[in-house]
């Protein structure tokens, strides 16, 4: 069901325990102080149950490519996905991978001082040190040779990536990678999709970054298309 995600080996912290957890379509690569596989499974099942039950009653939540209003008396993860969709002007399911990573990560933070949860390129992080993340950008010359240095942050944050040239996510654009830094994984995931939809040629990179800068809650953007790259915000490119 899952591709060989070799890039996962590039985001490992040696002092943390690394493990994989799979539940239905969800496949997470997690790093924590100890192996928390059983607790991770429980968290994934719980958030998937919230999402699946809501979709059963409201099928448009899963099918829409535009924002969807929800009754505010719903599980928080549903609100987060819907709100992210409105901020980024995409359907709520554009935020699902990031939302699941964050939900799981926050649940595990009760048992570990540091957590990294990666869900298909969407990452929830609580790190006590600065960390470098490798950029996987298909056939771009920057792929696996360029990293993002994120300084130590007191609070958890998210780094989410969307691509129009690889993976199974729906994208109308042709970017090799659009990576978003935010305090919210749902928002970062949705915005990566939204900005990625705008990229048809290198001239679109600047326009997409200018649009992303206007979205409240976004603190960093990287966009790669072939040999072209655009950067903005609270992150730093490093050569690997």
C-alpha positions, 0 to 999 in steps of 0.5 A, spaced: 500 500 500 505 504 501 511 507 497 518 506 499 519 512 503 527 513 503 526 520 505 524 518 512 531 516 513 533 523 512 529 526 518 531 522 524 534 524 530 539 519 533 537 520 540 530 519 539 527 512 538 524 511 531 518 507 529 512 506 524 505 505 525 500 503 520 492 503 521 488 502 514 490 508 509 494 512 515 502 510 515 506 514 520 513 515 521 514 517 528 520 519 533 519 519 540 523 518 547 521 511 547 517 506 542 509 509 543 506 504 538 500 502 542 499 509 544 500 512 537 495 506 534 490 509 539 490 516 537 490 514 530 484 510 531 480 515 535 482 521 530 480 517 524 473 515 527 472 522 528 473 524 521 470 517 518 464 518 522 463 525 520 464 524 512 459 518 513 454 523 515 456 529 511 459 526 504 461 533 501 466 534 507 470 528 503 468 530 496 469 538 496 475 541 493 472 548 495 471 550 503 466 547 507 462 549 512 461 545 518 457 545 525 462 548 530 459 542 535 464 537 532 470 534 534 476 539 534 479 535 528 473 537 524 473 544 525 481 544 524 480 541 517 474 546 515 478 552 518 484 550 514 480 549 508 477 556 508 484 560 510 487 556 504 481 556 499 481 548 498 477 543 500 477 540 508 481 534 506 487 537 503 488 538 510 487 531 513 494 528 513 497 534 517 491 534 521 492 526 523 499 528 524 498 533 529 493 530 533 497 523 533 503 528 535 499 532 541 497 525 544 504 522 544 507 529 547 503 526 554 509 521 554 515 524 550 518 530 551 520 530 543 516 528 538 516 528 530 510 525 526 511 524 519 505 523 514 506 522 507 511 529 507 507 532 512 510 533 519 508 535 526 514 537 530 516 538 538 524 538 538 528 541 543 534 543 538 534 546 531 533 541 526 534 540 518 529 537 514 531 534 507 527 536 501 524 531 497 522 534 490 522 529 485 527 530 479 529 537 481 536 538 482 535 541 489 531 534 491 535 530 497 541 535 496 537 541 500 535 542 507 531 546 511 534 549 518 528 550 523 531 554 529 529 551 536 522 553 538 518 553 544 512 550 542 510 545 537 510 546 529 509 543 522 512 543 516 508 540 510 509 539 503 505 538 497 507 536 490 504 536 483 509 531 480 509 526 485 505 522 490 498 521 490 495 528 493 490 532 488 494 538 485 492 542 479 499 545 479 506 543 477 511 544 483 516 539 485 515 541 492 511 546 496 513 546 503 509 550 508 512 552 516 506 553 521 504 552 528 498 548 525 499 542 521 492 542 518 493 549 515 500 548 513 497 542 509 492 545 506 496 551 504 501 547 501 496 544 496 493 551 495 499 554 493 501 548 489 495 549 485 498 556 482 504 553 480 505 552 472 511 555 470 517 558 474 514 565 474 508 563 478 513 562 484 513 569 486 506 570 485 504 564 490 509 566 495 506 573 495 499 570 496 502 565 502 505 571 505 498 574 506 495 567 510 495 568 517 498 563 521 504 561 515 511 563 517 515 560 512 514 558 504 519 554 500 517 553 493 521 548 488 520 547 480 525 544 477 531 548 477 528 554 480 526 555 488 523 561 492 524 562 499 520 566 504 519 566 512 522 563 518 527 558 515 533 557 512 536 553 506 542 549 507 546 545 502 546 537 504 
